[in-house]
Amino acid sequence: MGYCKQIIGSKCYLSPLETSAAEKVAEWLNDLKVQMNFDAVYNLTAEEETYYIPEARKVSRIFGIVEIKTGKLIGVTGLHEIDHVSRHAMLGIYIGDSDYRNNGYGTEAVKLILDFGFNMLNLNNIALFVIEFNKRAVKVYEKCGFKHAGVKRKSKIFGDEKYDMLMMDILYDEFKSVYVKKVLNELKENI
């Protein structure tokens, strides 16, 4: 399976998510260690995911996160609930392949999707929800410039334990382009 290098970092790049990735994506989404970090519960087959990917692309911008050296799909990110009038969206991301967690791929993928959202889609605000116990993700988002914006109190329940969902967001003015503006400058120099 070949991927398109749309937004490129030093460790990974973002490629439009292909339906051929449905089996791998369904495997990751059904992994409780991945799923417990979401504000939703999934129970998808590969067949359902094959249908979902093109449907989701109609209203969202969904990308596979691909490791540069190997060309291996390691996760998924996207911008959802995009409002072009008010210029805001919700960000979602996960590194599905556990071998690639805690190695900076998530941080770079967040910066790449923010660059796409702010500098290609002209968004002004990008927000996300993260479960309170996912301290590693909170640190990644803070490192990328996200600020704490609110809390959905005790809104996620596993068994008999209740957890807050933290809302974080970032504004266009708080973000520095990591790829898009570099490409734009290269184009302007060569014209």
C-alpha positions in Angstrom: 0.0 0.0 0.0 1.5 3.4 -1.0 0.9 6.6 0.9 0.8 10.2 -0.3 3.2 12.4 1.5 1.0 15.4 2.1 2.3 17.1 5.3 5.9 15.9 6.1 7.8 16.0 9.3 11.2 14.6 10.2 9.9 11.3 11.7 6.5 10.9 10.1 4.2 12.3 7.5 0.4 12.6 7.1 -1.3 10.9 4.2 -5.0 10.8 3.3 -6.3 7.7 5.0 -7.1 5.0 2.4 -9.8 2.4 2.8 -7.1 -0.3 2.3 -6.1 0.6 5.9 -9.5 -0.3 7.3 -8.4 -3.7 8.8 -5.5 -2.1 10.7 -7.6 0.8 11.8 -10.4 -1.5 13.0 -7.8 -3.5 14.9 -6.5 -0.4 16.7 -10.0 1.1 17.4 -11.0 -2.2 19.1 -7.9 -2.2 21.3 -9.2 -1.2 24.7 -5.8 0.4 25.5 -6.4 2.8 22.6 -10.1 3.1 23.0 -10.1 4.1 26.6 -8.5 7.4 25.6 -11.4 8.4 23.4 -14.6 10.2 24.2 -16.4 7.4 22.4 -16.6 3.6 22.5 -16.0 1.7 19.3 -17.0 -1.8 18.1 -16.1 -1.8 14.4 -15.3 -4.6 12.0 -12.9 -4.0 9.1 -15.9 -4.1 6.8 -17.6 -1.3 8.7 -14.4 0.7 8.8 -14.1 0.3 5.0 -17.5 2.0 4.7 -16.7 4.6 7.5 -13.4 6.0 6.0 -14.9 7.4 2.8 -18.0 8.6 4.6 -15.9 10.4 7.3 -13.8 12.1 4.6 -16.9 13.8 3.4 -17.1 15.9 6.6 -13.7 15.5 8.2 -10.0 15.6 7.1 -8.6 12.2 8.1 -5.0 11.2 7.7 -2.9 8.2 8.3 0.3 8.8 10.3 3.1 7.1 8.4 6.6 6.5 9.7 9.1 8.0 7.3 11.9 5.4 7.4 9.7 2.3 6.9 6.6 3.8 5.2 4.5 2.0 7.9 1.1 3.2 9.0 1.4 3.8 12.7 -1.7 5.8 13.6 -4.5 8.1 12.6 -5.2 11.8 13.1 -7.9 14.1 11.8 -9.9 17.3 12.1 -13.6 16.8 12.7 -16.7 19.0 13.2 -15.0 21.5 10.9 -16.9 24.8 10.9 -15.5 27.0 8.0 -17.7 30.0 9.0 -16.5 30.2 12.6 -13.1 28.7 11.6 -12.8 25.9 14.3 -12.5 22.1 14.4 -12.0 19.2 16.8 -8.7 17.3 16.6 -8.5 13.5 17.1 -5.3 11.4 17.1 -4.0 8.1 18.2 -0.8 6.1 17.7 -2.3 2.7 17.1 1.0 0.8 16.8 2.3 0.4 20.4 5.9 0.1 19.1 5.8 3.8 18.1 4.3 5.3 21.3 6.5 7.4 23.5 8.9 8.2 20.7 7.8 11.6 19.6 5.6 10.5 16.7 2.4 11.7 18.4 3.9 15.1 19.1 5.1 15.5 15.5 1.8 14.3 14.1 -0.1 16.9 16.2 2.1 19.7 15.0 1.6 18.5 11.4 -2.2 18.3 11.6 -2.3 21.7 13.3 -0.2 23.2 10.5 -2.6 21.7 8.0 -5.7 23.0 9.9 -4.3 26.5 10.5 -2.4 27.1 7.2 -4.4 25.1 4.7 -7.9 25.2 6.0 -7.6 28.7 7.5 -8.9 27.6 10.9 -8.5 29.9 13.9 -9.3 27.5 16.8 -8.6 23.8 17.1 -9.8 21.9 20.2 -9.7 18.4 21.6 -10.9 16.3 24.5 -8.5 14.1 26.5 -9.3 11.8 29.4 -7.8 13.1 32.7 -5.6 10.1 33.4 -3.8 10.3 30.0 -1.0 12.5 31.4 1.3 11.7 28.5 -1.1 13.0 26.0 -1.8 16.2 28.1 2.0 16.9 28.1 2.1 16.4 24.3 -0.7 18.8 23.7 0.8 21.4 26.1 4.1 21.0 24.3 2.4 21.7 21.0 0.8 24.9 22.5 -2.6 23.8 23.6 -4.2 25.5 26.6 -6.7 24.1 29.1 -10.1 25.4 28.1 -12.6 23.4 30.3 -13.7 20.1 31.7 -16.6 17.8 31.1 -16.8 16.6 34.6 -17.1 12.9 35.3 -18.3 12.3 31.8 -16.4 9.1 31.0 -17.2 6.0 33.0 -15.3 2.7 33.0 -16.8 0.1 35.3 -17.7 2.1 38.4 -15.0 4.8 38.0 -15.8 8.2 36.6 -13.3 10.4 34.8 -13.2 14.0 33.6 -12.7 14.8 30.0 -10.3 17.8 29.7 -11.0 20.2 26.9 -7.9 21.9 25.4 -7.6 24.2 22.5 -5.1 26.3 20.5 -5.5 29.4 18.4 -3.9 30.2 15.1 -1.8 33.0 16.7 -0.4 30.5 19.2 1.0 28.2 16.6 4.1 28.4 14.5 4.0 26.5 11.1 6.4 23.5 10.9 5.9 22.6 7.2 3.3 24.6 5.2 5.0 28.0 5.4 8.4 26.4 4.6 6.8 24.9 1.4 5.2 28.3 0.6 8.5 30.1 1.0 10.3 27.5 -1.3 7.6 28.0 -3.9 8.0 31.8 -3.8 11.8 31.6 -4.1 11.5 29.4 -7.2 9.0 31.6 -9.1 
